[in-house]
Structure formats: structure tokens, C-alpha cells
Amino acid sequence: MRRPNVLITGTPGVGKTTLGKELASRAGLSYVNVGDLAREGELYEGFDEEYDCPILDEDRVVDELEDRMSEGGVIVDYHGCDFFPERWFHIVFVLRTENSCLYDRLESRGYTGKKLQDNLQCEIFQTLYEEAVLSYKKEIVHQLPSNTPEDLERNLDQIMQWIEQWMKDNN
């Protein structure tokens, strides 16, 4: 594998897609938004009425991505991470956003009621960070703040430095 695989995870609304797309562009890596992949391939196993969203068929998503991931050079963006094989990723970034900022972002997406509250609680209780630490080696899991445009630029710079170092060390 000549290029690393990177996972960007975190609560909906923390900025995964913005970071992932820009990072892929700067690093020359491919970008996979798992939500888009599932929509395009209809990789669902039902519909959740309470949250008004389809239920991801995780096994089919893994099958769909397996070949691409084994080649390397992929940035994966998804709010869950415990179903991806540990062997896929060289580094995992969990984006974190302050609640007032996250509330505004989710509300602007039309999140209301239980869906809004549950996502805010997910961020408060570090649910996705905990999931990442339990799913991957602790030393490859990193939290990054994602509140401002300055945070985005800092995160891009930091991850680009990591990718460049990984490529020097592994090629």
C-alpha cells in the first residue's frame, strides 16, 4: 500500500464532509462519503421512522469498499465507525464541535426533536470518540476541534503533514 487510508468520523454536523473533500483534493487521495455511497448503491436494510432516515446495511457497505480500501489512498467519511475492519485505517480523526455551534448546524439541516437532541447528546457524551477508541488502536485515534474556519485550516495542515510523513516512511 503506497498511500494511507484515513477515517474521518464524528457526530453529524461536525464538518466531516467539508474536511474530507478538501483533504482528498489537497492530498490527491480518493474520497468516499459513506452516506452517498449507500444512497447510490441502495445499501440499506430498512427505514427508521423515528429518525426519518434509511438504515445502513453495514455488511454491504464493507463489501462494496473492500477492494478500494486494500489499494490504499482512501479518505472515508461517516458518523459511525465500529463496523469498518480495523485493518483498513492507518489513522482515525474524530471531529468535535461545541454544542451551541453544532445545534445551529443541525437545526439549519432541518433536524428537530429527538433527532436533534440525540445528536447533541452523542457529542456531549463523546459517543463517537469512545466508539473509535474501542474499534481501533488508541494511538491512531485523534480528536480534532471543528468549530471555526481556522480549525478547518489547522486540521487540514496537521493531517497533510501526517500524510506526507506516512508516505515518506512507507515508500
C-alpha atoms as one frame of an Amber mdcrd trajectory, in Angstrom:
protein
   0.000   0.000   0.000   1.626   3.224  -1.189  -0.864   5.703   0.285  -2.636
   5.690   3.672  -6.326   5.185   4.394  -7.853   7.854   6.641 -11.146   7.707
   8.544 -12.929  10.941   9.427 -15.750  10.365  11.873 -17.886  12.321  14.320
 -21.432  13.372  15.081 -23.488  14.621  12.105 -22.784  18.320  11.556 -19.190
  18.430  12.828 -17.652  19.073   9.402 -16.546  15.631   8.201 -17.563  16.186
   4.581 -16.009  19.648   4.301 -12.732  18.376   5.761 -12.751  15.095   3.826
 -13.372  16.620   0.394 -10.750  19.336   0.858  -8.222  16.876   2.251  -8.731
  14.498  -0.680  -8.242  17.385  -3.090  -5.029  18.597  -1.423  -3.532  15.137
  -0.835  -4.562  13.551  -4.133  -6.434  10.791  -2.319  -9.867   9.435  -3.181
 -12.837  10.448  -1.043 -15.769   8.269  -0.010 -18.804   9.690   1.753 -20.461
   6.510   3.048 -23.904   8.147   3.102 -23.592   8.975  -0.607 -22.191   5.523
  -1.396 -25.152   3.895   0.364 -27.649   6.135  -1.411 -26.135   5.459  -4.847
 -25.930   1.689  -4.294 -29.130   1.439  -2.230 -27.111  -0.234   0.544 -29.949
  -0.196   3.069 -31.766  -2.758   5.151 -34.849  -0.754   6.049 -36.096   2.633
   7.185 -36.052   4.177  10.665 -39.367   6.003  11.099 -38.323   7.631  14.380
 -35.237   9.302  12.864 -36.752   9.601   9.383 -33.756   8.009   7.658 -32.736
   4.764   5.958 -30.919   2.057   7.944 -27.447   1.325   6.566 -26.635  -2.265
   5.561 -23.150  -2.248   7.095 -22.097  -5.613   5.639 -22.917  -4.491   2.100
 -21.027  -1.217   2.640 -17.933  -3.160   3.775 -18.221  -5.492   0.778 -18.581
  -2.504  -1.554 -15.450  -0.793  -0.172 -13.151  -3.788   0.401 -11.187  -3.632
  -2.877 -10.735   0.148  -2.793  -9.539   0.074   0.797  -6.970  -2.659   0.123
  -5.388  -0.443  -2.568  -4.932   2.456  -0.113  -5.204   6.205  -0.566  -8.834
   6.497   0.560 -10.442   9.030   2.888 -13.661   7.632   4.373 -16.271   9.958
   5.906 -19.028   8.524   8.101 -20.570   9.202  11.507 -20.196   5.594  12.643
 -17.004   3.557  12.610 -17.355   0.349  14.611 -18.336  -1.793  11.603 -15.304
  -0.939   9.445 -12.473  -3.511   9.675  -9.632  -2.293  11.876  -7.088  -3.268
   9.193  -8.464  -0.633   6.806  -7.244   2.540   8.515  -3.817   3.947   9.289
  -5.279   6.884  11.215  -8.693   7.939  12.553  -9.796  11.519  13.167 -12.847
  12.229  15.324 -14.106  15.763  14.768 -15.562  17.536  17.810 -17.797  20.607
  17.823 -19.073  22.779  20.666 -22.765  22.207  21.295 -24.023  25.709  20.530
 -22.289  25.585  17.153 -23.463  22.018  16.482 -27.042  22.906  17.439 -27.107
  25.689  14.844 -25.615  23.450  12.138 -28.096  20.621  12.769 -31.075  22.951
  13.069 -30.159  24.504   9.695 -30.273  20.964   8.221 -33.822  20.563   9.482
 -33.025  18.363  12.490 -35.720  18.700  15.176 -36.990  16.936  18.283 -35.476
  13.599  19.239 -33.095  13.502  16.245 -31.630  16.896  17.185 -31.413  16.104
  20.907 -29.893  12.643  20.404 -27.175  14.007  18.114 -26.332  16.753  20.619
 -26.144  14.165  23.423 -23.966  11.978  21.218 -21.491  14.876  21.021 -21.751
  15.761  24.736 -21.017  12.170  25.810 -18.203  11.685  23.249 -20.058   8.660
  21.882 -18.222   8.542  18.560 -14.821   9.136  20.128 -15.493   6.235  22.509
 -16.622   4.070  19.581 -13.405   4.886  17.688 -11.167   4.140  20.692 -12.925
   0.790  21.187 -12.717  -0.068  17.459  -9.106   0.898  16.646  -5.732   1.049
  18.351  -5.862   4.018  20.702  -2.660   5.507  19.288  -4.181   6.010  15.823
  -7.354   7.768  17.104  -7.163  11.573  17.358  -9.760  14.195  18.301  -9.759
  17.488  16.408 -11.778  20.628  17.165 -14.115  21.638  14.339 -15.838  24.890
  15.262 -14.366  27.597  13.033 -12.799  28.079   9.589  -9.467  28.441  11.432
  -9.964  24.982  12.982 -10.587  23.588   9.498  -7.352  25.078   8.139  -5.358
  23.861  11.162  -6.825  20.366  10.782  -6.045  20.290   7.058  -2.442  21.362
   7.699  -1.983  18.842  10.503  -3.443  15.912   8.538  -1.467  16.843   5.399
   1.745  16.769   7.456   0.779  13.330   8.786   0.008  12.005   5.266   3.309
  13.350   3.888   5.247  11.752   6.753   3.398   8.436   6.309   4.268   8.398
   2.616   7.960   9.128   3.343   8.060   6.370   5.956   6.220   3.768   3.873
   7.508   4.230   0.306
